[in-house]
Amino acid sequence: MMNKFSIFNFQFSNNKVKENGQIVLMLVLITIVGLTIGLSLISRTVTDIRISSQIEQSGRAFSAAEAGVENALKGAIVGNQQSTVRLPDANGTYTTGTYSVSSIGNTNTLSFPVTSHTETQTIWLADHKNDGTLNEASGKDPTGFTFDLCWGTDTNNNAAIALSLFYKDTDGYKFARSAYDKNGTSRNPVANNFDNVVESGPNNYCDGNYQYRKTISPLGDFKLDALKNPKLLFLRIMPVYENTTFAIKANANLPVQGKIITSVGQTTTGVVRKIQVTQGYNVLPTLLDFTLFAETKQ
């Protein structure tokens, strides 16, 4: 009787130990799973906070860069300038925007990107005053002034070019037109009667790989009257038939055409954002290219 009771006691204790071991193992597994979930949530929270902070800092830097552009746009288009703006934040520190203004033009060569055959580009032939208005008295004298008109960097480009020259003489404001096409007398379905006396390349025309070049003398090609003391104000260039790139290279420096604003915003944490804006002078609506100008004298 005694032996049976002892064996029973031993078996009972052994089962209890197994149950306790299983409980400890389950607690360890639950703890590991809980820690994994907790660490994942903490990591996700930290990542979200970091992303939110980066977005906020990026927004501050971008705002500072925009503020620099706004300040530069208020100024006149003269020379080269550099200045800064500071935007305060909630921490009592400042986000700094540094902007610089540089002139476009004041060189004898101007290049333009691909321009649609429904759009025009304007080239100023007179200086502008500090308030942005045109200084008509500074207009180019057509006597002795010439420039090369170059276009078509693609060998398959078949564009023609139409020009509108705006000027002022003793009779008032006027404009003259001319057009150039390498196929001016044979373009199908009918000839367009454009001037087709152009050079074909490429031969480093206008310091670029252009296919066609026409050397233009405003006094002769636009048939201006030199006795009326004409002053050239600006030139409009429009591709015809196809989009194309083009450039002009004059025998003298051209006036300033506008300005490029480069503004960089930087936060105290080192986040940097940059904006670049090109601002030209105000131009006449293209509708006026197809109307007559008259000046009434009182």
Sequence and secondary structure as in RCSB ss.txt:
>XXXX:A:sequence
MMNKFSIFNFQFSNNKVKENGQIVLMLVLITIVGLTIGLSLISRTVTDIRISSQIEQSGRAFSAAEAGVENALKG
AIVGNQQSTVRLPDANGTYTTGTYSVSSIGNTNTLSFPVTSHTETQTIWLADHKNDGTLNEASGKDPTGFTFDLC
WGTDTNNNAAIALSLFYKDTDGYKFARSAYDKNGTSRNPVANNFDNVVESGPNNYCDGNYQYRKTISPLGDFKLD
ALKNPKLLFLRIMPVYENTTFAIKANANLPVQGKIITSVGQTTTGVVRKIQVTQGYNVLPTLLDFTLFAETKQ
>XXXX:A:secstr
 HHHHHHHHHHHHHHHHHHHHHHHHHHHHHHHHHHHHHHHHHHHHHHHHHHHHHHHHHHHHHHHHHHHHHHHHHS
 S S EEEEEEEE TTS EEEEEEEEEEEE SSEEEEEEE TT  EEEE S B TTS B GGG B  TT  EEEE
E  STT   EEEEEEEEEETTEEEEEEEEE TTTTT SSS    B   EES S GGGTT SEEEEE HHHHTT  
GGG  EEEEEEEEEESS EEEEEEESS   EEEEEEEEEEE TT  EEEEEEEEE     GGGGGS       
